[in-house]
Amino acid sequence: MQNKLSDLNNHLFSELERLGDEELTGDELAQEISRAFAVTHIAEQIIANGTLALKAANLAVEIGMDAKVPLLLLES
């Protein structure tokens, strides 16, 4: 599976739309809120991973290593 950061944006906006569904009530709404927290947590980890990769690439450039920015960061 080849996911991109643009896919993450799509998932986040889809979740936002589901949370805005005014027909959701009670258990359905609680389940969607729980799902939103899970999606948010995973998204935070993906973003943190990308940030770390970018910092590592910047550090490598600063110390004179021939570093390339990971393709993951360029595909968003």
N, C-alpha and C positions, 0 to 999 in steps of 0.2 A: 504494500500500500504506500503510495507516494502522496502524502498530504502536504499542503502548502499553508503559509500563514493566511492567505486569502480564504482558504477553507475554514480556518478558525474563525475569521470574521463572519463568514456565512453562518456557522453554527451558533455563534453568539447572538447574531441578529434574529435567527430563527427562534432561539430560546426567548428572546425579548418579545417577539410576536406571540409566542404561546402564553407567556405570562400576562400579556395584555388582553387575552381572550376573556371577555366579560361573562361568557357562559360557563366558565370554570368556577365551581364552588366546592366547598367542603373538602372531601378526600381527594378529589381530582386536583383542586388548587394546591392542597398540601403536597401532593405527589409532584406537581410541576415545580413548586418552590424548592423541594428537595433536589430535584433534577437540576435546577438552575444553580444551586450551590455546588453540586458535583461538577457541572460543566465549568463553572467559574474557577474552581480549584484546579482543574486540569489545565485550563487556559493559562492560569497564573504560572504553572510549572513549565508550560511550553514557552511562554514569554521569557521566563527566567533562564531557561536553557539557551534561547537565542541571544539573550543579553550577555550571558557568559561566553558564548562562542564569539560574539563581536568584540568583547573586551579582550579575549585571548588573541584574536587577530590583530587588534590595535597594539597590544603589548608586543607582539612579535615584530610588528613594523617598527615600533619605537626602539627596540633593541637590535634592529638590523637584520632580522631573519626574513627570509622570503616567504611571507605568509599570504595565503589566499583566503578571502572571506568565504566561509562555507556556502555552498550553493543554496542551502536551506534559507539563508538570509536574503538571498537575491531573488527568490521566487515568490515573494509576497505580492 
